[in-house]
């Protein structure tokens, strides 16, 4: 009997889905640790930060994809800090540092993180979310994606836990598979923004504008995305990458 293999686009989509799912699986493990801590003790920055540091520092040190990791508290959750962001930055072989933030609401440098997509969508939907690609001016000043998962204890939203991954590192992982498809290919998010593409003129962060693409990607903008496997009017194939909210556009 001859073994059969999935068509090349399906394999490429599965590879992307696996990369994102592995990251979300890691973040889900952090969520469980934080929920256990928040259920067992009065939430304070003093006691919570060491718990976050314990998983965030190894993540940015050991995982080549992860450049930032941590927890962002719901305003008013912590008795000793109304606004609190415990986030560490780094990469293998580089110095790890904690992200400096301004928590004084009267300061001109204060930024309300509850207005940002990586917070706003998990808060609204109660589901995990992938934000980006976007230029992460807060952390890296480079194109990144941010994966966040809501932390909910007894129906109370306590914040989000998550990680950042630089787009150029994701590109290095997925481009070999995309180039093997034998046709122009792009990995896009639910808004059609490019994460990686085989055509150098299609830069990360730019919107891929194809007839019918925005409508085709609409299911990916739901909290629990439906699968997509269709063709656009121009003949390009669109295939979702698992539950990652990303899709491949080939042709």
C-alpha positions in Angstrom: 0.0 0.0 0.0 1.3 3.5 -0.9 1.1 6.1 1.8 -0.7 9.3 0.7 0.4 12.8 1.8 -1.7 15.9 2.1 -1.5 18.4 -0.8 1.2 21.0 -0.4 -1.1 23.9 0.6 -2.7 21.8 3.3 0.7 20.8 4.7 1.8 24.4 4.7 -1.4 25.5 6.5 -0.9 22.7 9.0 2.6 23.8 9.7 1.5 27.4 10.4 -1.3 26.1 12.6 1.1 24.0 14.5 3.5 26.9 15.2 0.6 29.1 16.5 -1.0 26.2 18.5 2.3 25.4 20.2 2.6 29.0 21.4 -1.0 29.1 22.6 -0.5 25.8 24.4 2.5 27.4 26.2 0.4 30.4 27.2 -2.5 28.2 28.3 -0.1 26.6 30.8 0.8 30.0 32.2 -2.9 30.8 32.4 -3.5 27.8 34.6 -0.6 28.7 36.9 -1.8 32.3 37.3 -5.5 31.2 37.9 -4.3 28.8 40.6 -2.3 31.6 42.3 -5.1 34.2 42.0 -7.6 31.8 43.5 -5.3 31.0 46.5 -4.0 34.4 47.5 -5.0 38.1 47.7 -3.8 39.5 44.3 -0.9 42.0 44.8 1.9 43.0 42.4 4.4 42.0 45.1 3.3 38.4 45.3 2.2 38.0 41.6 5.3 39.3 39.8 7.6 36.5 41.0 5.0 33.9 39.6 5.0 35.7 36.3 8.8 36.1 36.2 9.2 32.3 36.9 7.6 31.4 33.5 8.3 34.6 31.4 12.1 34.7 31.8 12.7 31.1 30.7 10.3 31.6 27.8 12.1 34.6 26.3 15.5 33.0 27.0 14.8 29.5 25.6 12.1 29.8 22.9 13.5 31.3 19.7 10.1 32.6 18.7 9.1 34.3 21.9 10.5 37.8 22.5 8.1 38.9 25.2 6.0 37.2 27.8 3.9 38.1 30.9 0.7 39.1 32.5 -1.4 42.3 32.3 -3.8 42.9 35.2 -7.3 44.2 35.0 -7.4 47.7 36.4 -8.2 47.6 40.1 -7.4 43.9 40.4 -4.3 44.3 42.5 -4.5 46.1 45.9 -1.1 47.7 45.6 -1.2 48.7 41.9 -4.3 49.9 40.0 -2.6 49.5 36.6 0.0 46.7 36.3 1.9 45.1 33.4 4.4 42.4 34.3 6.1 41.7 31.0 9.7 40.5 30.3 11.6 40.9 27.0 14.5 39.0 25.7 15.8 36.3 23.3 18.2 33.4 23.4 21.7 34.7 24.1 20.5 38.2 24.9 20.0 40.1 28.2 16.5 39.8 29.7 14.8 42.9 30.9 11.5 43.8 32.3 9.4 46.2 30.3 9.3 49.6 31.9 5.8 51.1 32.1 4.1 54.3 33.3 1.3 53.5 35.7 0.5 57.1 36.8 -2.8 58.1 35.1 -1.9 61.8 35.4 1.3 61.4 33.4 1.5 62.4 29.7 3.3 59.1 29.1 0.5 56.9 30.6 -1.2 54.6 28.2 -4.5 52.8 28.8 -3.7 49.3 27.7 -7.4 48.2 27.9 -7.9 50.1 24.6 -5.4 47.9 22.8 -6.5 44.9 20.6 -4.6 42.3 22.5 -6.5 43.2 25.6 -9.8 44.4 24.1 -10.7 41.3 22.1 -10.1 38.7 24.8 -12.0 40.9 27.2 -15.0 41.1 24.9 -15.1 37.5 23.6 -13.6 35.6 26.6 -11.5 33.7 24.0 -7.8 33.7 23.0 -6.7 36.1 20.4 -3.8 36.7 18.0 -3.0 40.4 17.4 -0.9 41.6 14.5 1.3 41.8 12.7 1.8 45.4 14.0 4.8 47.5 14.9 5.2 46.9 18.6 6.3 50.4 19.7 5.7 49.4 23.3 8.3 46.6 23.4 10.4 45.9 20.3 9.9 48.7 17.7 9.6 45.9 15.1 6.8 43.9 13.5 5.4 41.4 15.9 2.3 39.3 16.7 0.9 39.1 20.2 -1.0 36.1 21.5 -3.2 36.7 24.5 -5.5 34.4 26.6 -8.0 35.8 29.1 -7.7 34.9 32.8 -11.2 34.4 34.3 -11.8 33.2 37.9 -15.4 32.7 39.1 -16.7 34.6 36.0 -14.5 37.6 36.8 -12.1 38.9 34.2 -8.7 39.3 35.9 -6.5 40.2 32.9 -4.6 38.6 30.1 -1.5 36.4 29.9 0.4 36.1 26.6 3.6 36.3 24.5 5.1 38.3 21.7 6.7 36.7 18.6 8.7 38.7 16.0 7.4 38.5 12.5 10.8 37.9 11.0 11.3 34.8 13.1 7.9 33.5 12.1 8.9 34.2 8.4 12.0 32.2 8.8 9.9 29.2 9.9 7.2 29.4 7.3 8.8 30.7 4.1 10.4 27.5 3.1 7.0 25.8 3.1 5.4 28.7 1.2 8.1 28.7 -1.5 7.5 25.0 -2.0 3.9 25.7 -3.2 5.0 26.6 -6.7 2.9 29.7 -6.8 2.9 33.1 -5.1 1.8 32.6 -1.5 1.1 34.9 1.5 0.2 34.2 5.1 -2.3 36.8 6.3 -4.3 37.6 9.4 -8.1 37.9 9.6 -7.9 41.4 8.3 -5.8 40.5 5.3 -2.6 41.9 6.8 0.5 40.1 5.6 2.6 38.1 8.1 4.9 36.5 5.5 4.9 36.3 1.7 7.0 34.7 -1.1 6.8 37.9 -3.1 9.3 40.5 -1.6 6.9 43.3 -2.8 4.3 42.0 -0.3 5.8 43.3 2.9 4.8 42.2 6.4 2.2 44.5 7.8 0.8 45.6 4.4 -2.8 44.7 3.5 -3.2 42.1 0.8 -5.8 43.5 -1.6 -7.5 40.9 -3.7 -11.1 40.9 -5.0 -13.2 39.0 -2.4 -10.5 38.4 0.1 -12.0 40.5 2.9 -15.3 38.7 2.7 -13.5 35.3 2.5 -11.6 36.0 5.7 -14.7 37.1 7.7 -15.1 33.8 9.5 -11.6 34.2 11.0 -12.7 37.4 12.8 -15.1 35.4 15.0 -14.1 34.3 18.5 -14.0 30.7 17.4 -13.0 30.8 13.7 -14.7 28.5 11.1 -12.5 26.7 8.6 -12.0 28.3 5.2 -11.1 26.4 2.0 -12.2 28.3 -1.1 -11.2 30.2 -4.2 -11.4 33.9 -4.9 -12.9 35.4 -8.1 -9.3 35.8 -9.4 -8.5 32.1 -8.8 -6.4 32.4 -5.7 -6.9 29.7 -3.1 -7.6 30.7 0.5 -7.1 28.1 3.3 -7.3 28.8 7.0 -4.5 27.6 9.2 -6.4 25.6 11.9 -7.8 27.7 14.6 -5.0 30.2 14.5 -7.1 33.0 12.8 -4.4 33.1 10.0 -4.9 32.0 6.4 -2.8 31.1 3.4 -3.5 32.8 0.1 -2.0 30.9 -2.9 -2.0 31.9 -6.5 
